[in-house]
Structures are given as C-alpha cells and as structure tokens.
C-alpha cells in the first residue's frame, strides 16, 4: 500500500483504507514549504513502519495562521486531542513569539503521557544541534508537560537527515 500525504492549509481526511488501521491525529506547525515537506516525509516513513496499519488525520498549519486569535484558539483545542504534534521550522534565529506562545499554551493543555512532540528544526539544510535555543525550547516545554519528545539525529546534510532514523530523546 503506497502512502501519500498532502500538505494543505486545512484539515485532510483520514488516509488509508484498512479496517484494522488505528487512527492517529497529527498537528503539523510549519513555517515554509520546505518544513512542511520535511514533516510529510517524516510521517510517510512512520506510516511505512506501521505497514499501512495507521490512518493519519493531518492538520497542517502554517505559523502565520497563528496570528489570528480565533485560529490560534481553535488550533489549541485541536492540538489538545492530537496524538502527535510536529513543529517543523526552517530558518535562522529564534522562533517567532506567536509560535512560542502557542507551543507553551498547547503543551500545558496536554495530559502527561497523552501524546508525542516531534521537533524538525533546521537552517541552511542543517539540523539544529541539541544545544540550540530552539531545540532546547521545544524539548524543555515537552518535558515540563510530561510528553514524549522526538527529534532526528543531527546529520551533516538534509540528504543525510532523510536517511537517518528518528530517535527518542530522553
């Protein structure tokens, strides 16, 4: 079974047709199409590992949509019941304040052990090191909420990144 993920500005329907597939709701926050594609590729690899037994309900959201107060609140509500939250950010510098605020609010609403947070952070096609402020921000907020945190191993290039397995960061 071939998995296809579409990146849209609105919710996408469940993917997959297997009756025995388990549903997984995923909120993806991204800042550009490169970051959105990286998140989609990560989910596609995850889907292959589950041999098509996972129905993914995707909620991709560009960071700039968080500036709308109604959308910000709706996304907090959606993310509070999500199985996975992916923050995929490409570029230099710190996160925008609105993204930091959303992440803090979102993770405080989650219940301990309720879901996982995946950080896909890069600039100039290189993954953020675990010591970077953005990586530390997501990791610390996730730990404070009692959730599982995942991030790819740092690699020398984006191509090498795509070949790496995701690792759990304890």
MOWOHU-V599566 format. One record per residue. RES is the residue in one small letter. PHI is phi in whole degrees, -180 to 180 (none if undefined). NEAR is the number of other C-alpha atoms within 12 Angstrom. Layout:
# MOWOHU-V599566
res & phi & near
RES & PHI & NEAR
RES & PHI & NEAR
This chain:
# MOWOHU-V599566
res & phi & near
x & none & 15
x & -87 & 14
x & -99 & 26
x & -126 & 24
x & -116 & 31
x & -110 & 27
x & -98 & 30
x & -128 & 21
x & -79 & 23
x & -119 & 19
x & -64 & 22
x & -109 & 23
x & -71 & 22
x & -58 & 23
x & -102 & 30
x & 100 & 28
x & -128 & 18
x & -68 & 17
x & -67 & 12
x & -94 & 13
x & -74 & 18
x & -95 & 21
x & -78 & 25
x & -140 & 28
x & -93 & 30
x & -128 & 40
x & -99 & 45
x & -117 & 47
x & -103 & 49
x & -139 & 39
x & -108 & 34
x & -155 & 26
x & -67 & 24
x & -61 & 24
x & -67 & 34
x & -65 & 34
x & -64 & 28
x & -60 & 37
x & -65 & 42
x & -64 & 34
x & -67 & 26
x & -63 & 34
x & -67 & 40
x & -63 & 28
x & -64 & 24
x & -62 & 24
x & -60 & 27
x & -63 & 19
x & -66 & 15
x & -95 & 22
x & 53 & 19
x & 74 & 26
x & -94 & 23
x & -126 & 29
x & -99 & 32
x & -101 & 37
x & -103 & 31
x & -98 & 37
x & -127 & 38
x & -79 & 42
x & -137 & 40
x & -69 & 32
x & -54 & 35
x & -64 & 22
x & -75 & 23
x & -72 & 27
x & -73 & 21
x & -84 & 15
x & -55 & 15
x & -67 & 12
x & -67 & 21
x & -55 & 27
x & -67 & 21
x & -63 & 21
x & -69 & 36
x & -61 & 30
x & -64 & 20
x & -61 & 28
x & -69 & 40
x & -65 & 31
x & -108 & 25
x & -75 & 31
x & -80 & 31
x & -146 & 39
x & -121 & 45
x & -111 & 44
x & -106 & 47
x & -115 & 43
x & -133 & 41
x & -121 & 33
x & 138 & 24
x & -90 & 19
x & 80 & 17
x & -80 & 22
x & -66 & 30
x & -61 & 21
x & -55 & 16
x & -62 & 23
x & -69 & 31
x & -60 & 26
x & -62 & 23
x & -65 & 36
x & -60 & 41
x & -58 & 25
x & -64 & 23
x & -62 & 37
x & -72 & 40
x & -73 & 24
x & -85 & 27
x & -77 & 32
x & -93 & 22
x & -55 & 20
x & 72 & 19
x & -76 & 23
x & -165 & 31
x & -120 & 37
x & -119 & 42
x & -116 & 39
x & -107 & 46
x & -118 & 48
x & -120 & 47
x & -153 & 39
x & -149 & 26
x & 50 & 17
x & 62 & 24
x & -120 & 24
x & -68 & 35
x & -64 & 35
x & -73 & 21
x & -58 & 24
x & -85 & 14
x & -65 & 22
x & -59 & 19
x & -66 & 34
x & -60 & 35
x & -63 & 23
x & -60 & 27
x & -64 & 43
x & -60 & 34
x & -67 & 28
x & -65 & 31
x & -67 & 39
x & -63 & 26
x & -61 & 24
x & -84 & 27
x & 76 & 22
x & -102 & 31
x & -79 & 32
x & -118 & 36
x & -128 & 31
x & -153 & 38
x & -71 & 33
x & -67 & 29
x & -66 & 30
x & -133 & 23
x & -79 & 19
x & -150 & 18
x & -63 & 25
x & -63 & 14
x & -65 & 16
x & -57 & 26
x & -63 & 27
x & -87 & 17
x & -78 & 19
x & -85 & 18
x & -73 & 24
x & -125 & 17
x & -83 & 17
x & -107 & 23
x & -75 & 13
